[in-house]
Amino acid sequence: MGCNCGGHVHPPAGRTITVFRLTRSDGTEQDYLTSQEADAANRRSGNGGTITIFTRPA
């Protein structure tokens, strides 16, 4: 039986997620969902990065 879900699924209006972006000294960036993940990645790469917190649509 086929799906009758109506097509595209959109997140509820107004929902956001918090993202922890690690910017390393070489300019590369990577987003993490928790501060612990971002901090651990920064430590593994020598503590030379910067972690920025921001929100984005879910």
C-alpha positions as a Markdown table, in Angstrom:
| # | Residue | x | y | z |
|---|---|---|---|---|
| 1 | Met | 0.0 | 0.0 | 0.0 |
| 2 | Gly | 1.4 | 3.4 | -0.9 |
| 3 | Cys | 2.1 | 6.3 | 1.4 |
| 4 | Asn | -0.6 | 8.9 | 1.8 |
| 5 | Cys | 1.4 | 11.3 | 3.8 |
| 6 | Gly | 0.8 | 14.3 | 1.6 |
| 7 | Gly | 4.3 | 15.0 | 0.4 |
| 8 | His | 6.9 | 17.2 | 2.1 |
| 9 | Val | 7.3 | 17.2 | 5.9 |
| 10 | His | 8.1 | 20.5 | 7.5 |
| 11 | Pro | 9.2 | 21.1 | 11.1 |
| 12 | Pro | 6.7 | 23.1 | 13.2 |
| 13 | Ala | 7.1 | 26.8 | 12.8 |
| 14 | Gly | 9.4 | 28.5 | 15.2 |
| 15 | Arg | 11.4 | 25.5 | 16.3 |
| 16 | Thr | 15.1 | 26.0 | 16.5 |
| 17 | Ile | 18.1 | 23.9 | 17.6 |
| 18 | Thr | 21.3 | 25.1 | 19.4 |
| 19 | Val | 24.5 | 24.3 | 17.5 |
| 20 | Phe | 28.1 | 24.5 | 18.8 |
| 21 | Arg | 30.4 | 25.4 | 15.9 |
| 22 | Leu | 34.1 | 24.6 | 16.3 |
| 23 | Thr | 36.3 | 26.8 | 14.1 |
| 24 | Arg | 39.8 | 25.4 | 14.1 |
| 25 | Ser | 42.9 | 27.5 | 13.6 |
| 26 | Asp | 43.2 | 26.3 | 9.9 |
| 27 | Gly | 39.7 | 27.8 | 9.2 |
| 28 | Thr | 37.8 | 24.5 | 9.0 |
| 29 | Glu | 34.4 | 24.5 | 10.8 |
| 30 | Gln | 32.3 | 21.7 | 12.2 |
| 31 | Asp | 29.0 | 21.8 | 14.0 |
| 32 | Tyr | 28.1 | 19.7 | 17.1 |
| 33 | Leu | 24.9 | 19.2 | 18.9 |
| 34 | Thr | 26.4 | 19.4 | 22.4 |
| 35 | Ser | 29.1 | 21.6 | 24.0 |
| 36 | Gln | 30.9 | 18.4 | 25.3 |
| 37 | Glu | 31.3 | 17.1 | 21.7 |
| 38 | Ala | 32.7 | 20.4 | 20.5 |
| 39 | Asp | 35.0 | 20.7 | 23.5 |
| 40 | Ala | 36.3 | 17.2 | 23.0 |
| 41 | Ala | 37.0 | 17.8 | 19.3 |
| 42 | Asn | 38.8 | 21.0 | 20.2 |
| 43 | Arg | 41.0 | 19.2 | 22.7 |
| 44 | Arg | 41.8 | 16.5 | 20.2 |
| 45 | Ser | 42.9 | 19.1 | 17.7 |
| 46 | Gly | 45.2 | 20.8 | 20.2 |
| 47 | Asn | 42.9 | 23.4 | 21.8 |
| 48 | Gly | 43.5 | 25.9 | 19.0 |
| 49 | Gly | 39.9 | 26.4 | 18.0 |
| 50 | Thr | 37.0 | 28.6 | 19.0 |
| 51 | Ile | 33.5 | 27.4 | 19.8 |
| 52 | Thr | 30.6 | 29.6 | 18.9 |
| 53 | Ile | 27.0 | 28.9 | 20.0 |
| 54 | Phe | 24.1 | 29.8 | 17.8 |
| 55 | Thr | 20.6 | 28.7 | 16.9 |
| 56 | Arg | 19.2 | 27.7 | 13.6 |
| 57 | Pro | 15.8 | 26.4 | 12.3 |
| 58 | Ala | 15.2 | 22.8 | 13.1 |
